[in-house]
Amino acid sequence: MTPVELSRTVLHAVRRAVDQGELSVAVPARAVVTPPGPGGSGDYATNIALQLARPAGRPPLQVAEILRPHLSRTEGVAAVEITGPGFLNIHLDRNAVASLVRDVIERRDHDLPYGHSDALAGQVLRLRIPYDIRAEVVADAVGRIVASQGGRVEVHHVRPQVTTPRVESDAPGALGLPGPACAPGAAGASEASGESPSLDSAATDASEVDASGVHVVLAEPRGRGSDDPSSPHERALTVGGVRVADGNAGSRGADADQPDPRSEEAPRDRQGNAPGPVDVRPVLAPEPIDLRPVPAPEDPAPLGPDALRWALLHPAAHDRPRITADLLVQRASNPLFRVRYAHARARALSRNAATLGFTATPGHLDATASAGLGLATSAVAARGDHSVIAAPFTAPDAPAFTTPDAVPVADPTTPLLTAISEYPHVLLRAATHRTPDRLARHLVVTADALLAFQHTVLPRGEEKPSAAHRARLALAEAAGTVLAGGLSLLGIDAPEYL
């Protein structure tokens, strides 16, 4: 259960209490759910009782006592306890946690990996971008993310306006004089006509221009789970060392008389059940959407393909990217390094566990034991700052993350479970809002949580591998899977060793 789902659960509990006459308040629009603070317990906590105390005319503790049974009866919630002046601390059902981890691991080699869905199936997003390297990279990442949700992206390039001097000539059709109308696709067509490009124009050669002056490049990102750059649905364009998807090659090579194989069979859901009759025709946006991120202040090509893409994708589209060599430095202050290093650590944990004779098995994480093995800091939880990152092959008795404000937490698995469970929602939001920076920032959060959790995975000293160690290893592998999948959608390599 994600914080978003848990927030809805809290609001449903308030509504049930109001419907049964236990509370006389207006149901709020939102309920804040966060990891518990100092003195709290459980996986999440909410201050909804304190928020409703004044409108209800009751003490916060009494409001909390009214809401507790309604929350406790919710599926996925193991227990609810009240702490402090009226905070509701929620313990999640650990069987649900094991189910989440198992789902991530089992779908690693699936056609529909964890986080991918068919929520946007049949929808076509039409983007219009300038000829700029950042716009190209952002459009490519948006295409990949939208494809992960079952949709498709068409990218239209806008040619810059060029002022041409007037030519004096009596010949019909000469510049500046009336003449026969230009044929569709002619380079002399005016962009000011306002006509929207059609799918037919998108299937023309990449060097052609449609009647509205828009250079059409149909970008069909590679299929989910496909690593073949020569796929018939994708041709790679190289722009400053960056591969940009271009589906023209695949569309031109297809026989126009052959039906689209994707329209012959309705998509199945995750359980493999065939739905009823559906309209499989693509849903086009009425007009192309302008995607104009702030250009890079200088050429990012010297950074190399991975750091280049991160530099252009990690900032929001309205922020100017920083093209700096700091992205190439392997230190904790570099978020790209932390994300890739966390993935490499997840792979190293699996290799080291195999050396010790055990493998990952989703199950009960034994939160009490894991809390005693590692330290998670308030700085790590809040900002992802690390003053020390352990070596890739840390000795069993090596210290965990250390910072001046290190404080033990009740359950260091909570931030990591939250990051993994929110990953599908982040992908869907990034696809619908065309914001790959959401995904990049979420990968940083996931990496920081994994780096704080990693020290609880392997046995220490003379300790023997137990079921809890196998469950923690499964959680680490699930986090590594999320990191690898997210980096792939951004077009960035996820190294096995670093």
C-alpha positions as CSV (number, residue, x, y, z in Angstrom):
1,M,0.0,0.0,0.0
2,T,1.5,3.3,-1.1
3,P,1.2,6.6,0.8
4,V,-1.3,7.8,-1.8
5,E,-3.5,4.8,-1.3
6,L,-3.1,5.0,2.5
7,S,-4.2,8.7,2.4
8,R,-7.3,7.6,0.6
9,T,-7.8,4.9,3.2
10,V,-7.6,7.5,6.0
11,L,-10.2,9.7,4.2
12,H,-12.5,6.7,3.8
13,A,-12.2,6.0,7.5
14,V,-13.2,9.6,8.3
15,R,-16.2,9.3,5.9
16,R,-17.3,6.0,7.6
17,A,-17.1,7.7,11.0
18,V,-19.2,10.7,9.7
19,D,-21.8,8.4,8.0
20,Q,-22.2,6.4,11.3
21,G,-22.7,9.6,13.3
22,E,-19.5,9.2,15.3
23,L,-18.1,12.5,14.0
24,S,-19.8,15.7,12.8
25,V,-17.2,17.2,10.5
26,A,-16.7,17.9,6.8
27,V,-14.5,15.2,5.2
28,P,-11.2,17.0,4.3
29,A,-9.9,17.0,0.8
30,R,-6.6,15.3,1.7
31,A,-4.9,13.5,4.6
32,V,-1.2,13.8,5.1
33,V,0.5,10.4,5.5
34,T,4.3,10.3,6.3
35,P,6.8,8.0,7.9
36,P,6.6,8.3,11.6
37,G,8.8,10.8,13.3
38,P,10.8,10.5,16.6
39,G,8.8,8.6,19.2
40,G,6.5,7.2,16.6
41,S,6.1,3.6,15.5
42,G,4.8,1.6,12.5
43,D,5.3,2.2,8.8
44,Y,3.3,5.4,8.5
45,A,1.7,8.1,10.6
46,T,-1.1,10.6,10.1
47,N,-2.2,13.7,12.0
48,I,-5.7,13.6,10.8
49,A,-7.1,13.4,14.3
50,L,-5.4,16.6,15.3
51,Q,-6.6,18.2,12.0
52,L,-10.3,17.3,12.8
53,A,-10.2,17.9,16.6
54,R,-11.3,21.6,16.4
55,P,-14.1,21.2,13.8
56,A,-15.4,18.1,15.7
57,G,-15.3,19.9,19.1
58,R,-13.5,16.9,20.6
59,P,-10.0,16.3,22.0
60,P,-7.5,14.9,19.4
61,L,-7.1,11.6,21.4
62,Q,-10.9,11.0,21.3
63,V,-11.0,11.6,17.5
64,A,-8.1,9.2,17.1
65,E,-9.9,6.6,19.2
66,I,-12.9,6.9,16.9
67,L,-10.9,6.5,13.7
68,R,-8.7,3.7,14.9
69,P,-11.1,0.8,14.4
70,H,-12.1,2.0,11.0
71,L,-8.5,2.0,9.9
72,S,-7.7,-1.3,11.5
73,R,-10.4,-3.1,9.5
74,T,-8.8,-2.0,6.2
75,E,-7.2,-4.7,4.1
76,G,-3.4,-4.4,4.1
77,V,-3.3,-2.7,7.6
78,A,-2.1,-5.0,10.3
79,A,-2.5,-2.6,13.3
80,V,-3.1,1.0,14.3
81,E,-1.8,2.6,17.5
82,I,-2.1,6.1,18.9
83,T,0.9,8.0,20.1
84,G,1.6,11.5,21.4
85,P,-1.3,14.0,21.3
86,G,-3.3,11.9,18.8
87,F,-1.1,10.7,16.0
88,L,-2.3,7.5,14.3
89,N,0.6,5.1,13.6
90,I,-0.2,2.5,11.0
91,H,1.5,-0.9,10.7
92,L,1.2,-2.5,7.3
93,D,0.5,-6.2,6.8
94,R,3.9,-7.8,6.1
95,N,2.2,-10.4,3.9
96,A,1.3,-7.6,1.6
97,V,5.0,-6.4,1.6
98,A,6.1,-9.9,0.6
99,S,3.6,-9.9,-2.2
100,L,4.9,-6.6,-3.5
101,V,8.5,-7.8,-3.5
102,R,7.5,-11.1,-5.1
103,D,5.6,-9.2,-7.8
104,V,8.6,-7.0,-8.7
105,I,11.0,-10.0,-8.9
106,E,8.8,-12.3,-10.8
107,R,8.1,-9.7,-13.5
108,R,11.7,-8.9,-14.2
109,D,11.6,-11.1,-17.4
110,H,8.0,-10.5,-18.1
111,D,6.6,-8.7,-21.1
112,L,5.0,-6.2,-18.7
113,P,7.7,-5.4,-16.1
114,Y,6.8,-4.0,-12.7
115,G,5.6,-0.4,-13.1
116,H,4.6,-0.9,-16.7
117,S,0.9,-1.0,-17.5
118,D,-1.7,-0.6,-20.3
119,A,-3.2,2.6,-18.7
120,L,-2.6,4.6,-21.9
121,A,-3.3,1.8,-24.4
122,G,-4.5,3.1,-27.7
123,Q,-3.6,6.7,-26.9
124,V,-1.2,8.7,-29.1
125,L,0.6,11.7,-27.7
126,R,1.7,14.3,-30.3
127,L,4.6,16.5,-29.4
128,R,6.0,19.4,-31.2
129,I,9.6,20.3,-30.4
130,P,12.3,22.6,-31.7
131,Y,15.6,21.4,-33.2
132,D,17.5,21.4,-29.9
133,I,19.4,18.6,-28.2
134,R,17.6,18.9,-24.9
135,A,14.2,18.9,-26.5
136,E,15.3,15.8,-28.5
137,V,16.4,14.0,-25.3
138,V,13.3,14.9,-23.3
139,A,11.0,13.9,-26.1
140,D,12.8,10.5,-26.4
141,A,12.5,9.9,-22.7
142,V,8.8,10.9,-22.8
143,G,8.3,8.4,-25.6
144,R,9.9,5.6,-23.6
145,I,7.9,6.4,-20.5
146,V,4.6,6.7,-22.4
147,A,5.4,3.4,-24.2
148,S,5.8,1.8,-20.7
149,Q,2.1,2.7,-20.0
150,G,0.9,1.3,-23.4
151,G,0.8,4.6,-25.3
152,R,2.6,5.9,-28.3
153,V,4.3,9.3,-29.1
154,E,4.6,11.2,-32.3
155,V,7.3,13.8,-32.4
156,H,7.0,16.8,-34.8
157,H,9.9,19.1,-35.4
158,V,9.2,22.7,-35.9
159,R,11.4,24.4,-38.5
160,P,12.7,27.8,-37.6
161,Q,11.2,30.8,-39.4
162,V,13.6,32.0,-42.1
163,T,13.2,35.4,-43.8
164,T,13.8,35.2,-47.5
165,P,14.4,38.3,-49.6
166,R,11.8,39.2,-52.2
167,V,12.8,38.2,-55.7
168,E,11.5,40.3,-58.6
169,S,10.3,38.0,-61.4
170,D,7.5,37.8,-63.8
171,A,7.5,34.0,-63.7
172,P,4.3,32.5,-62.2
173,G,5.0,31.0,-58.8
174,A,8.2,33.0,-58.2
175,L,8.9,34.2,-54.7
176,G,6.7,37.1,-53.8
177,L,4.2,36.5,-56.7
178,P,1.1,34.4,-56.8
179,G,1.4,31.1,-58.5
180,P,0.1,27.5,-58.3
181,A,-0.4,26.2,-54.8
182,C,2.4,24.1,-53.3
183,A,1.7,20.5,-53.0
184,P,1.4,19.0,-49.6
185,G,4.9,18.2,-48.2
186,A,6.6,21.0,-50.3
187,A,9.3,22.9,-48.5
188,G,7.7,26.2,-49.4
189,A,4.5,25.7,-47.4
190,S,3.9,28.2,-44.7
191,E,3.8,27.2,-41.0
192,A,1.2,29.9,-40.4
193,S,-1.5,27.9,-42.1
194,G,-2.3,26.4,-38.8
195,E,-3.1,23.0,-40.2
196,S,-2.4,20.1,-37.9
197,P,-0.1,17.3,-39.2
198,S,-1.9,14.1,-39.9
199,L,-0.8,10.5,-39.5
200,D,-0.3,10.4,-43.3
201,S,2.2,13.2,-43.1
202,A,4.0,11.4,-40.3
203,A,4.6,8.4,-42.5
204,T,6.5,10.5,-45.1
205,D,10.3,10.5,-45.5
206,A,12.2,12.2,-42.7
207,S,13.4,14.9,-45.0
208,E,10.0,16.0,-46.0
209,V,7.9,18.8,-44.5
210,D,4.1,18.8,-44.3
211,A,1.7,21.5,-45.3
212,S,2.0,23.3,-41.9
213,G,5.8,23.6,-42.1
214,V,6.3,21.0,-39.4
215,H,9.0,18.4,-40.0
216,V,7.5,15.1,-39.0
217,V,9.4,12.4,-37.3
218,L,7.3,9.6,-35.9
219,A,8.9,8.4,-32.7
220,E,7.8,4.9,-31.7
221,P,10.0,4.0,-28.7
222,R,11.4,0.5,-28.6
223,G,9.0,-2.1,-27.2
224,R,8.9,-2.9,-23.6
225,G,11.5,-5.5,-22.7
226,S,13.3,-5.1,-26.1
227,D,16.9,-4.1,-26.1
228,D,17.4,-4.6,-29.9
229,P,18.3,-1.2,-31.4
230,S,17.6,-2.5,-34.8
231,S,14.0,-3.3,-34.0
232,P,11.7,-2.7,-37.0
233,H,9.8,-0.2,-34.8
234,E,12.8,2.0,-34.1
235,R,15.6,3.6,-36.0
236,A,18.3,5.4,-34.1
237,L,19.2,9.0,-34.8
238,T,22.4,10.4,-33.4
239,V,22.2,13.9,-32.1
240,G,25.3,15.0,-30.2
241,G,26.0,11.4,-29.3
242,V,22.4,10.7,-28.1
243,R,20.2,8.1,-29.7
244,V,16.8,9.5,-30.5
245,A,14.0,7.2,-31.4
246,D,12.6,7.5,-35.0
247,G,9.9,5.1,-36.1
248,N,9.9,6.2,-39.7
249,A,11.9,3.3,-40.9
250,G,9.5,0.8,-39.4
251,S,6.4,2.6,-40.7
252,R,7.8,3.0,-44.2
253,G,8.8,-0.6,-44.4
254,A,5.3,-1.9,-43.5
255,D,2.8,-2.8,-46.1
256,A,0.0,-0.3,-46.1
257,D,-2.5,-3.0,-47.1
258,Q,-1.6,-5.3,-44.2
259,P,-3.7,-4.7,-41.1
260,D,-2.0,-3.6,-37.9
261,P,-1.3,-6.7,-35.9
262,R,-1.9,-4.7,-32.7
263,S,-5.6,-4.2,-33.7
264,E,-6.3,-7.9,-34.3
265,E,-6.4,-8.8,-30.6
266,A,-7.5,-6.8,-27.7
267,P,-4.8,-6.4,-25.0
268,R,-5.1,-8.6,-22.0
269,D,-4.9,-7.5,-18.4
270,R,-2.1,-8.5,-16.0
271,Q,-3.9,-11.7,-15.1
272,G,-4.0,-12.7,-18.8
273,N,-7.8,-12.3,-19.0
274,A,-9.1,-11.1,-22.3
275,P,-11.5,-8.1,-21.9
276,G,-14.7,-7.6,-23.8
277,P,-14.9,-5.9,-27.1
278,V,-12.9,-2.6,-27.1
279,D,-12.1,0.1,-29.7
280,V,-8.4,-0.4,-30.5
281,R,-8.2,2.6,-32.7
282,P,-5.6,5.1,-31.5
283,V,-6.9,8.1,-29.7
284,L,-5.1,11.2,-31.1
285,A,-4.6,14.5,-29.3
286,P,-6.5,17.2,-31.1
287,E,-3.4,19.3,-31.6
288,P,0.4,18.7,-31.0
289,I,1.6,19.7,-27.6
290,D,4.5,22.1,-27.6
291,L,7.5,20.7,-25.6
292,R,10.1,23.4,-25.3
293,P,12.4,22.7,-22.3
294,V,15.0,25.4,-21.4
295,P,18.0,24.7,-23.7
296,A,21.4,23.7,-22.3
297,P,23.7,26.7,-21.8
298,E,26.5,24.9,-23.5
299,D,27.2,21.7,-25.5
300,P,26.7,18.7,-23.2
301,A,28.3,16.2,-25.6
302,P,31.7,16.1,-23.7
303,L,29.9,14.6,-20.7
304,G,29.3,11.3,-22.6
305,P,25.9,9.7,-23.3
306,D,24.8,8.8,-19.8
307,A,25.9,11.9,-17.9
308,L,24.5,14.0,-20.9
309,R,21.1,12.5,-20.6
310,W,21.0,12.8,-16.8
311,A,22.1,16.5,-17.0
312,L,19.2,17.2,-19.5
313,L,16.5,15.0,-17.9
314,H,17.0,15.5,-14.1
315,P,16.1,19.2,-14.0
316,A,12.5,20.1,-14.6
317,A,11.8,21.4,-18.1
318,H,11.5,25.0,-16.9
319,D,14.9,24.8,-15.1
320,R,18.2,25.5,-17.0
321,P,20.4,22.3,-16.9
322,R,23.8,22.5,-15.4
323,I,26.5,21.1,-17.7
324,T,29.3,20.4,-15.3
325,A,32.0,17.8,-14.9
326,D,30.6,17.1,-11.4
327,L,28.3,14.5,-13.0
328,L,31.4,12.5,-13.9
329,V,32.8,12.4,-10.3
330,Q,32.1,9.3,-8.3
331,R,31.1,10.8,-5.0
332,A,28.0,11.0,-2.8
333,S,27.2,14.6,-3.9
334,N,26.6,13.3,-7.5
335,P,23.0,12.0,-7.7
336,L,23.7,10.1,-11.0
337,F,26.5,8.2,-9.3
338,R,24.3,7.4,-6.3
339,V,21.6,5.9,-8.5
340,R,24.0,3.8,-10.6
341,Y,26.1,2.8,-7.5
342,A,22.9,1.7,-5.7
343,H,22.1,-0.6,-8.6
344,A,25.6,-2.0,-8.6
345,R,25.4,-2.6,-4.8
346,A,22.1,-4.5,-5.3
347,R,23.8,-6.8,-7.8
348,A,26.9,-7.1,-5.5
349,L,24.6,-8.2,-2.6
350,S,23.2,-11.0,-4.7
351,R,26.6,-12.2,-5.7
352,N,27.9,-12.0,-2.1
353,A,24.8,-13.9,-0.9
354,A,25.4,-16.6,-3.4
355,T,28.9,-17.0,-2.1
356,L,27.5,-17.4,1.4
357,G,25.1,-20.0,0.1
358,F,21.7,-18.4,0.1
359,T,19.4,-16.6,-2.4
360,A,16.5,-14.2,-2.3
361,T,13.1,-15.4,-1.0
362,P,10.3,-12.8,-0.4
363,G,9.0,-13.1,3.1
364,H,8.8,-11.4,6.5
365,L,11.6,-8.8,6.8
366,D,12.0,-9.1,10.6
367,A,12.0,-5.3,11.1
368,T,13.3,-5.6,14.7
369,A,16.4,-7.4,13.7
370,S,17.1,-5.1,10.7
371,A,16.7,-2.0,12.8
372,G,19.4,-3.3,15.1
373,L,21.8,-3.9,12.3
374,G,21.9,-0.6,10.5
375,L,21.5,3.1,11.1
376,A,19.3,5.3,8.9
377,T,19.8,8.9,9.4
378,S,17.3,11.7,9.4
379,A,19.4,13.5,6.8
380,V,19.2,10.4,4.6
381,A,15.5,10.1,4.9
382,A,14.9,13.8,4.3
383,R,17.4,14.8,1.7
384,G,19.4,11.8,0.6
385,D,22.7,13.3,1.8
386,H,25.5,10.9,2.6
387,S,28.8,11.8,4.1
388,V,30.1,8.2,3.8
389,I,29.4,5.6,1.1
390,A,30.6,2.1,1.9
391,A,33.0,0.4,-0.5
392,P,31.4,-2.0,-3.1
393,F,32.6,-5.0,-1.1
394,T,32.2,-4.0,2.5
395,A,33.5,-6.2,5.2
396,P,30.8,-7.8,7.4
397,D,31.9,-5.7,10.4
398,A,32.2,-2.4,8.5
399,P,30.1,0.5,9.9
400,A,26.9,1.5,8.3
401,F,26.2,5.0,6.9
402,T,27.4,7.6,9.4
403,T,26.5,11.2,9.7
404,P,26.7,13.6,12.6
405,D,22.9,13.4,13.1
406,A,22.6,9.7,12.8
407,V,19.6,8.3,14.8
408,P,18.2,4.8,14.8
409,V,14.7,4.4,13.2
410,A,12.1,1.8,14.0
411,D,12.1,0.2,10.6
412,P,14.7,1.1,8.0
413,T,12.8,-0.8,5.4
414,T,9.9,1.7,5.3
415,P,11.6,4.3,3.0
416,L,12.6,1.6,0.6
417,L,9.2,-0.1,0.5
418,T,7.6,3.3,0.0
419,A,9.9,4.1,-3.0
420,I,9.3,0.7,-4.6
421,S,5.5,0.8,-4.1
422,E,5.2,4.4,-5.5
423,Y,7.2,3.5,-8.7
424,P,4.2,2.6,-10.8
425,H,2.4,5.8,-9.9
426,V,5.5,7.9,-10.6
427,L,5.7,6.3,-14.1
428,L,2.1,7.0,-14.8
429,R,2.4,10.6,-13.7
430,A,5.6,11.1,-15.7
431,A,3.8,9.7,-18.8
432,T,0.6,11.8,-18.4
433,H,2.4,15.0,-17.5
434,R,5.4,14.5,-19.9
435,T,7.9,15.0,-17.1
436,P,10.8,12.5,-17.1
437,D,12.4,14.6,-14.3
438,R,9.8,13.0,-12.0
439,L,11.2,9.6,-12.7
440,A,14.8,10.8,-12.3
441,R,14.1,12.3,-8.9
442,H,12.3,9.2,-7.8
443,L,15.3,7.1,-8.7
444,V,17.4,9.2,-6.5
445,V,15.0,8.7,-3.6
446,T,15.0,4.9,-4.2
447,A,18.8,4.8,-4.4
448,D,19.2,6.7,-1.2
449,A,16.8,4.4,0.6
450,L,18.6,1.3,-0.7
451,L,22.0,2.6,0.3
452,A,20.7,3.2,3.8
453,F,19.2,-0.3,3.9
454,Q,21.9,-2.4,2.3
455,H,23.9,-3.0,5.5
456,T,21.0,-5.1,6.9
457,V,21.0,-7.6,4.1
458,L,24.0,-9.9,4.6
459,P,24.8,-11.9,7.9
460,R,27.4,-10.2,10.1
461,G,30.2,-12.0,11.9
462,E,29.3,-15.5,12.8
463,E,25.6,-15.0,12.1
464,K,24.0,-17.7,9.9
465,P,21.8,-16.8,6.9
466,S,18.1,-16.8,8.0
467,A,14.7,-16.4,6.4
468,A,14.9,-12.7,7.3
469,H,18.2,-12.3,5.4
470,R,16.6,-14.0,2.4
471,A,13.6,-11.6,2.6
472,R,15.9,-8.5,2.9
473,L,17.9,-9.7,-0.1
474,A,14.7,-10.0,-2.0
475,L,13.8,-6.4,-1.1
476,A,17.3,-5.2,-2.2
477,E,16.9,-7.1,-5.5
478,A,13.5,-5.6,-6.0
479,A,15.0,-2.1,-5.5
480,G,17.8,-2.9,-7.9
481,T,15.1,-4.0,-10.5
482,V,13.3,-0.7,-10.1
483,L,16.5,1.3,-10.5
484,A,17.5,-0.7,-13.6
485,G,14.1,-0.2,-15.2
486,G,13.9,3.5,-14.4
487,L,17.4,4.1,-15.8
488,S,16.5,2.2,-18.9
489,L,13.5,4.4,-19.5
490,L,15.7,7.4,-19.3
491,G,18.1,5.8,-21.7
492,I,20.9,5.5,-19.2
493,D,23.1,2.4,-18.6
494,A,22.7,0.5,-15.2
495,P,26.1,-1.0,-14.5
496,E,26.6,-4.4,-12.8
497,Y,29.9,-3.2,-11.3
498,L,30.9,0.3,-10.3
